[in-house]
């Protein structure tokens, strides 16, 4: 294994979490370079069309969060 990569596994949990956050932030700075595959575009188009046919079928973000929390995810 790459010696530099091995060092990552020696980090504390807190340091690993910070590294993941820093990596994610660096990726998010370049959204136009994140590939979106054709099947993903097709799925998004399908979901948008279904929503536009029946806008009441969706949930608000608040309702979705409440539904997730009520199922004790992550508990």
Secondary structure by P-SEA (a helix, b strand, c coil): ccaaaaaaaaccaaaaaaaaaaaaaaaaaccccccccaaaaaaaaaaaaaaaacccccccaaaaaaaaaaacccc
